[in-house]
Amino acid sequence: MGYGQSTSAGLDATFAALADPTRRAILARLASGEASVTELAKPFAMSQPAISKHLKVLEHAGLISRGRDAQRRPRRIEARPLADASGWLEGYRKFWEGSFRRLDALLDELKTSGKKKRKSRPYKKRGNHR
Amino acid sequence: MKNTGTLQVTTPTDREIMMTRVFDAPRQLVFDAFTKAELLKGWFGPRGWSLAVCEVDLRVGGGFRFVLRGPGGREMGMRGVWREIAPPERTVHMETFDDYPQDSSLVTGLFVEKDGKTTFTATVLYGSKEVRDIVLKSGMEHGAAESYDKLAELLATAEARSA
């Protein structure tokens, strides 16, 4: 079908890498600047090897890279694959958000006209605990 | 995280897209807005598009037919068949786009009310990962600009969800 298959594999790797909360937290940290493995491990109750494993997945997906400093070997975020991934979902989100904005307005209208017409006939409520 | 107006889109599995949106209205109203033709005409379709045809036969085994008309007279047709209808909490239907008649998807809609607000969740199950990816990408044509802002947004929502 030739529908941009080149990026499809990249997106798979990106989404697989993003599927883990620790890795997302690492990316969120790196979004504010590069950091060494030690620095990255600090906020997590995790060993450095465990963190390194996550970093390897992120690196493999092209989401992070290593900086110049040979001793600290800081990791930094790579914008491109994330931009692809967010753009990809974002398009779909936009498609629907336009509809839902209009639905918000319609629901407001229905709520006020409903109040006028029927004398607040309550909807059957079930299991509304919590 | 219960503010209205924020649509979350995720890909829980290879073949699914999940959408979650909170509406500031009781669920019977929201349910009606999703299942009654005269109400659907008032909102369904992305910006610049409107429903030129909207027919809904809300019975299990009954169907619906939508034709969206957009800029320059472009048309996008879709049809569906209801599998389950449990007002005002749940619907399940099969849906097919005219452009891809061989690919159907199974759509499960859930309406959950809390404090007068309704959380709507739609899970769309596609026949294959390839089809899902085409759907997501065609959505992208409708104006996805790639930027650092969006990246920040993505990370923020991903983080909020995992927190």
Interface residues (C-beta under 8 A of the other chain):
Chain A: M1 Y3 G4 S8 L11 F15 L18 P21 R24 A25 L27 A28 A31 A79 L82 A83 D84 A85 S86 G87 W88 L89 E90 G91 Y92 R93 K94 F95 W96 E97 G98 S99 F100 R101 R102 L103 D104 A105 L106 L107 D108 L110 K111 G114 Y123 K125 N128 R130
Chain B: T4 G5 L7 V9 T10 T11 I17 M19 R21 F23 D24 A25 P26 R27 Q28 L29 V30 D32 A33 L39 G42 W43 F44 G45 P46 R47 G48 P88 E113 K114 E130 D133 I134 V135 L136 K137 G139 M140 E141 H142 G143 A144 A145 E146 S147 Y148 K150 L151 A152 E153 L154 L155 A156 A158 E159 S162
